[in-house]
């Protein structure tokens, strides 16, 4: 009787697996969970790099063959993970909701405008140009000596327009390149307000989730979102996000800033290497 019950349950599980993961191997499931964990850890630790890591991981590690599908799928996963990461950051008082809303409100407009223009350009050329931008951001983070110590919402007089403008610009770049933009959001928040990098990382999750969801909606309408891989990324990302948040509060801000810049720089070099051929292609 027990053996029959066992085989029935195995049969049911196999049917469920075949329905939701048709064409996906168990090793791909594991690698997708691992990739989601890496993305979530990145979002939780440095507030960015999630979507930049998500796409190459899905394509080159997991083996997902469609670049457009990878962008749409990871955009949705990064958006969900960033939304969930708001909770642990908020519990540690690292989220400034008012600032995040101000930044995101104009940012979503920029995402829409940027995505319209980005869809007109060949994907590999976009990635090549974007890698150059990443290098500039990393160098700026390393050379910058600005240290913010404020813990509250203390945006200087007349800075609301600067914040809104920064949100619009970062949103445009995020939409143009099809990424969440966390590694651009954090420097923008620390530049145009007086919050420190820890609060900027927590607050950036609001904008990352907003930008990710808007990008995912555009790709979903074109049939470029794989729900199965999205869910796998989200599950892995939840665990990675909480782990990243845990370590973030235990690392000095100066060290965190250097780690953040180094990760951006290394990813940029990899993207340059992978997309250098786009310059010679017609």
C-alpha positions as CSV (number, residue, x, y, z in Angstrom):
1,X,0.0,0.0,0.0
2,X,2.8,2.4,1.0
3,X,4.7,1.6,-2.2
4,X,1.6,2.4,-4.3
5,X,1.1,5.6,-2.5
6,X,4.8,6.5,-3.1
7,X,4.6,5.8,-6.8
8,X,1.4,7.8,-7.1
9,X,2.9,10.9,-5.5
10,X,6.0,10.6,-7.7
11,X,3.8,10.4,-10.8
12,X,1.9,13.5,-9.7
13,X,5.1,15.4,-9.0
14,X,6.4,14.4,-12.4
15,X,3.2,15.7,-14.1
16,X,3.4,19.0,-12.2
17,X,7.1,19.3,-13.1
18,X,6.4,18.6,-16.8
19,X,3.6,21.2,-16.9
20,X,5.5,24.0,-15.4
21,X,9.1,23.2,-16.5
22,X,8.6,21.6,-19.9
23,X,12.0,21.5,-21.6
24,X,13.9,22.6,-18.5
25,X,16.4,20.1,-17.0
26,X,17.0,19.7,-13.3
27,X,20.5,21.2,-13.6
28,X,18.9,24.3,-15.2
29,X,16.5,24.6,-12.3
30,X,19.4,24.5,-9.9
31,X,21.5,27.0,-11.9
32,X,18.5,29.3,-12.2
33,X,18.0,29.2,-8.4
34,X,21.7,29.8,-7.9
35,X,21.6,32.7,-10.4
36,X,18.6,34.2,-8.7
37,X,20.5,33.9,-5.4
38,X,23.5,35.8,-6.8
39,X,21.2,38.5,-8.2
40,X,19.3,38.9,-4.9
41,X,22.6,39.0,-2.9
42,X,23.9,41.7,-5.2
43,X,20.7,43.8,-4.8
44,X,20.7,43.3,-1.0
45,X,24.4,44.1,-0.6
46,X,25.1,46.9,-3.0
47,X,21.7,48.0,-4.2
48,X,22.5,47.3,-7.8
49,X,24.1,45.1,-10.4
50,X,21.1,42.8,-10.2
51,X,19.9,43.1,-13.8
52,X,23.4,43.4,-15.1
53,X,24.3,40.1,-13.6
54,X,20.9,38.5,-14.2
55,X,20.9,38.6,-18.0
56,X,24.4,37.0,-18.6
57,X,23.8,34.5,-15.9
58,X,20.6,33.3,-17.5
59,X,22.1,33.2,-21.0
60,X,25.6,31.9,-20.3
61,X,25.2,29.9,-17.0
62,X,21.6,28.6,-17.2
63,X,21.6,28.2,-21.0
64,X,18.6,30.3,-21.9
65,X,19.0,31.0,-25.7
66,X,16.7,34.0,-26.4
67,X,18.4,37.3,-25.5
68,X,15.1,39.3,-25.6
69,X,13.4,36.7,-23.5
70,X,16.3,36.8,-21.0
71,X,15.9,40.6,-20.7
72,X,12.2,40.5,-20.1
73,X,12.4,37.5,-17.7
74,X,15.1,38.9,-15.6
75,X,13.6,42.4,-15.5
76,X,10.5,40.9,-13.9
77,X,12.5,38.8,-11.5
78,X,14.7,41.7,-10.5
79,X,11.7,43.9,-10.0
80,X,10.0,41.4,-7.7
81,X,13.3,40.7,-5.8
82,X,13.9,44.4,-5.3
83,X,10.3,44.9,-4.1
84,X,10.8,42.1,-1.6
85,X,14.2,43.5,-0.5
86,X,12.5,46.6,0.6
87,X,11.2,44.7,3.7
88,X,14.6,43.8,5.3
89,X,16.0,47.2,4.5
90,X,13.0,48.9,5.9
91,X,13.2,46.9,9.1
92,X,16.7,48.2,9.5
93,X,15.5,51.8,8.8
94,X,17.6,51.9,5.6
95,X,14.7,53.0,3.3
96,X,13.6,56.6,2.8
97,X,10.2,56.1,1.2
98,X,9.5,59.7,0.4
99,X,12.9,60.1,-1.4
100,X,12.3,56.8,-3.3
101,X,8.9,57.9,-4.5
102,X,10.2,61.3,-5.7
103,X,13.1,59.6,-7.6
104,X,10.9,56.9,-9.1
105,X,8.0,59.1,-10.1
106,X,10.0,60.8,-12.9
107,X,12.2,57.8,-13.4
108,X,9.3,55.7,-14.8
109,X,8.7,58.3,-17.4
110,X,12.4,58.1,-18.4
111,X,12.2,54.3,-18.5
112,X,9.3,54.5,-21.0
113,X,11.1,57.1,-23.2
114,X,14.4,55.3,-23.0
115,X,12.9,51.9,-23.9
116,X,11.3,53.3,-27.0
117,X,14.7,54.5,-28.2
118,X,16.6,51.4,-27.1
119,X,14.4,49.0,-29.0
120,X,15.6,50.8,-32.2
121,X,19.2,49.8,-31.5
122,X,20.9,46.4,-31.9
123,X,21.2,44.7,-28.6
124,X,25.0,44.0,-28.6
125,X,25.8,47.6,-29.4
126,X,23.6,48.7,-26.5
127,X,25.5,46.4,-24.2
128,X,28.9,47.6,-25.5
129,X,27.9,51.3,-24.9
130,X,26.5,50.5,-21.6
131,X,29.7,48.8,-20.5
132,X,31.6,52.0,-21.2
133,X,29.1,53.9,-19.0
134,X,29.6,51.3,-16.2
135,X,33.4,51.9,-16.3
136,X,32.8,55.6,-15.9
137,X,30.5,55.1,-12.9
138,X,32.9,52.7,-11.3
139,X,35.8,55.1,-11.6
140,X,33.7,58.0,-10.2
141,X,32.7,55.8,-7.2
142,X,36.4,55.0,-6.5
143,X,37.7,58.5,-6.9
144,X,34.8,60.2,-5.1
145,X,35.6,61.2,-1.5
146,X,32.1,62.4,-0.6
147,X,30.9,60.9,2.7
148,X,27.3,61.4,3.8
149,X,26.4,60.8,7.4
150,X,22.7,61.9,7.5
151,X,20.2,59.4,8.6
152,X,17.0,61.3,7.6
153,X,15.3,63.0,4.7
154,X,17.4,66.1,4.5
155,X,17.4,67.1,0.9
156,X,18.9,70.5,0.5
157,X,16.8,73.5,-0.6
158,X,15.8,73.4,-4.3
159,X,17.2,69.8,-4.6
160,X,13.8,68.3,-5.3
161,X,14.0,69.4,-9.0
162,X,17.6,67.9,-9.1
163,X,16.3,64.6,-7.7
164,X,13.4,64.6,-10.1
165,X,15.8,65.4,-13.0
166,X,18.2,62.7,-11.8
167,X,15.3,60.2,-11.7
168,X,14.3,61.1,-15.2
169,X,17.9,60.7,-16.5
170,X,18.6,57.4,-14.7
171,X,15.2,56.1,-15.7
172,X,15.9,56.9,-19.3
173,X,19.2,55.1,-19.2
174,X,17.6,52.1,-17.5
175,X,14.9,51.9,-20.1
176,X,17.4,52.5,-23.0
177,X,19.6,49.6,-21.9
178,X,16.8,47.4,-20.5
179,X,18.2,47.2,-16.9
180,X,17.0,48.0,-13.4
181,X,19.7,50.6,-13.0
182,X,20.5,50.2,-9.3
183,X,24.2,50.9,-9.9
184,X,23.2,54.3,-11.3
185,X,20.5,55.0,-8.8
186,X,22.7,54.7,-5.7
187,X,25.3,57.3,-6.9
188,X,22.5,59.6,-8.1
189,X,20.8,59.4,-4.6
190,X,24.1,60.1,-2.8
191,X,24.9,62.9,-5.2
192,X,21.6,64.8,-5.1
193,X,20.6,64.3,-1.5
194,X,22.4,64.1,1.9
195,X,21.5,60.4,2.7
196,X,24.5,58.0,3.2
197,X,25.2,55.1,0.9
198,X,23.5,52.6,3.2
199,X,20.2,54.4,3.0
200,X,20.8,55.0,-0.7
201,X,21.1,51.3,-1.2
202,X,17.9,50.6,0.7
203,X,16.0,53.4,-1.0
204,X,17.2,52.4,-4.4
205,X,15.1,49.2,-4.2
206,X,12.0,51.3,-4.7
207,X,13.3,52.6,-8.0
208,X,14.8,49.3,-9.1
209,X,11.5,47.5,-8.6
210,X,9.6,50.3,-10.4
211,X,12.0,50.3,-13.4
212,X,12.1,46.5,-13.5
213,X,8.3,46.1,-13.6
214,X,7.8,48.7,-16.3
215,X,10.5,47.0,-18.5
216,X,9.0,43.6,-17.9
217,X,5.5,44.8,-18.9
218,X,6.8,46.1,-22.2
219,X,8.6,42.8,-22.9
220,X,5.6,40.7,-21.6
221,X,3.3,42.4,-24.1
222,X,5.7,41.2,-26.9
223,X,5.8,37.6,-25.5
224,X,9.4,37.9,-24.1
225,X,8.8,36.8,-20.4
226,X,9.3,33.2,-19.2
227,X,7.3,32.9,-16.0
228,X,9.0,29.6,-14.9
229,X,12.5,31.1,-14.9
230,X,11.1,34.2,-13.3
231,X,9.8,32.2,-10.4
232,X,13.1,30.3,-10.0
233,X,15.0,33.6,-10.0
234,X,12.6,35.0,-7.4
235,X,12.9,32.0,-5.1
236,X,16.7,32.2,-5.2
237,X,16.7,36.0,-5.0
238,X,14.7,36.0,-1.8
239,X,17.4,34.0,0.0
240,X,20.2,35.9,-1.6
241,X,18.6,39.3,-0.9
242,X,18.2,38.6,2.8
243,X,21.8,37.4,3.0
244,X,23.1,40.5,1.1
245,X,21.2,42.8,3.5
246,X,22.6,40.9,6.5
247,X,26.2,41.4,5.3
248,X,25.6,45.0,4.2
249,X,25.1,46.2,7.7
250,X,28.3,44.6,8.8
251,X,30.6,46.1,6.3
252,X,32.1,49.6,6.6
253,X,30.7,52.1,4.2
254,X,34.1,52.8,2.6
255,X,34.7,49.1,2.0
256,X,31.1,48.7,0.7
257,X,31.7,51.5,-1.8
258,X,34.9,49.9,-3.1
259,X,33.3,46.5,-3.4
260,X,30.4,48.1,-5.3
261,X,32.8,49.9,-7.7
262,X,34.9,46.8,-8.3
263,X,31.9,44.6,-9.2
264,X,30.7,47.2,-11.6
265,X,34.1,47.5,-13.2
266,X,34.6,43.7,-13.6
267,X,31.2,43.2,-15.1
268,X,31.9,46.0,-17.5
269,X,35.1,44.4,-18.7
270,X,33.3,41.1,-19.2
271,X,30.6,42.9,-21.3
272,X,33.2,44.7,-23.3
273,X,34.8,41.4,-24.1
274,X,31.6,39.7,-25.0
275,X,30.3,42.5,-27.2
276,X,33.4,44.0,-28.9
277,X,32.4,42.3,-32.1
278,X,29.2,44.4,-32.3
279,X,31.3,47.4,-33.5
280,X,32.2,45.6,-36.7
281,X,28.9,44.0,-37.4
282,X,26.4,45.7,-39.8
